[in-house]
């Protein structure tokens, strides 16, 4: 597929980004069989507790839980350390959230989960947009496996959460945080679960050729820069997840999807 784009920006350097580094994960007991056309990229290795939070204000946290703790441990892992989540709920739901989001297109998001005591509960992934709108996956039942398992959430399965509103009624990127919510909890019951290796799964990058690009050789600070870029992807494949990255003095100042 051939595609051209025109931009008006105040930058001095152009780069086309077509993929991300992929970290292989040692399979545990149950891995999802993803389509071959999807490539996995590590989003978080779950080895730092500061990458996660309760997603609640302190007063709300005390109202919703008798006990709540997120910590990393090497006691039950896929690779390295894992995130251990221990809590005693006052409600039938519980959640934790990431302090980071997702900037680019992903066909699926996955994580490794261990439910060592076989709690009969469901896991839902909620994606929070920049404007606060929330989209959530269908629930995944965790009660049929006590060992490590990989759980996948596909983008086309997400829908607007019942407790959320969105003007355009569609999931928009970037997503500012991910929320992992459990339902079907028993009040006053002590819970302990483990999470590891959050990944995004994107279409494998096609080989692309930059046929032509045009822009002025000199631009002054504050002036606009008109750029014309013409690229061709291999074998007529779609240019999914391909970005035009705009840099100044080695610093990325803008990314534009083609």
BELSUL-V775952 format. One record per backbone hydrogen bond with DSSP energy under -1.0 kcal/mol. NH is the residue of the N-H (numbers start at 1). CO is the residue of the C=O. E is the energy in kcal/mol with one decimal. If there is no record, write none. Layout:
# BELSUL-V775952
nh=[NH/NH]
co=[CO/CO]
e=[E/E]
This chain:
# BELSUL-V775952
nh=[3/5/7/9/11/12/13/15/17/34/38/39/41/43/44/51/52/53/61/62/63/64/65/66/67/69/71/73/82/83/84/85/86/87/88/90/94/96/97/98/99/102/107/108/109/110/111/112/113/114/118/121/122/123/124/126/127/128/129/132/135/136/137/140/142/145/149/150/151/153/155/157/158/159/161/164/175/176/177/179/180/181/182/183/185/188/189/191/193/194/195/196/198/199/200/201/202/204/209/211/212/214/223/227/228/229/230/231/232/233/234/237/240/243/244/245/246/247/248/251/253/254/256/258]
co=[231/229/227/225/9/247/247/245/243/32/35/202/200/198/198/48/49/97/57/58/59/60/61/88/88/86/84/82/73/195/71/193/69/191/67/64/182/180/53/178/51/175/201/201/153/199/151/196/149/194/115/119/183/140/181/179/135/177/133/129/127/159/125/123/121/142/113/30/111/109/107/154/155/136/134/161/102/128/128/126/96/124/94/122/92/89/186/87/85/114/83/112/44/110/41/108/39/37/232/230/230/228/220/7/214/5/212/3/209/1/207/234/238/17/256/15/254/13/251/248/246/246/244/242]
e=[-2.6/-1.8/-1.9/-2.3/-1.0/-1.2/-1.5/-2.4/-2.1/-1.3/-1.8/-3.5/-2.6/-3.0/-1.8/-1.7/-1.7/-2.6/-2.8/-2.0/-1.5/-1.9/-1.6/-3.1/-1.2/-2.5/-2.2/-2.4/-2.9/-2.9/-4.0/-3.1/-2.6/-1.7/-2.3/-3.2/-1.8/-1.7/-3.2/-2.4/-2.1/-1.8/-2.1/-1.3/-2.4/-2.5/-1.9/-3.1/-3.1/-2.3/-2.1/-1.7/-2.0/-2.7/-2.8/-3.2/-3.5/-2.3/-3.1/-1.6/-2.4/-2.9/-2.4/-2.6/-2.9/-1.2/-1.8/-2.3/-3.2/-2.9/-2.7/-1.9/-1.4/-2.1/-2.6/-1.8/-3.0/-2.2/-1.1/-3.1/-3.0/-3.0/-3.3/-1.9/-2.2/-2.5/-1.8/-2.7/-2.3/-2.1/-2.4/-2.1/-2.4/-2.6/-2.4/-2.7/-2.4/-2.5/-2.8/-1.9/-1.6/-2.6/-2.2/-2.3/-2.4/-2.2/-3.0/-2.5/-2.3/-2.8/-2.1/-2.3/-1.6/-2.1/-3.4/-3.3/-3.3/-2.2/-2.6/-1.7/-3.0/-1.5/-2.7/-2.4]
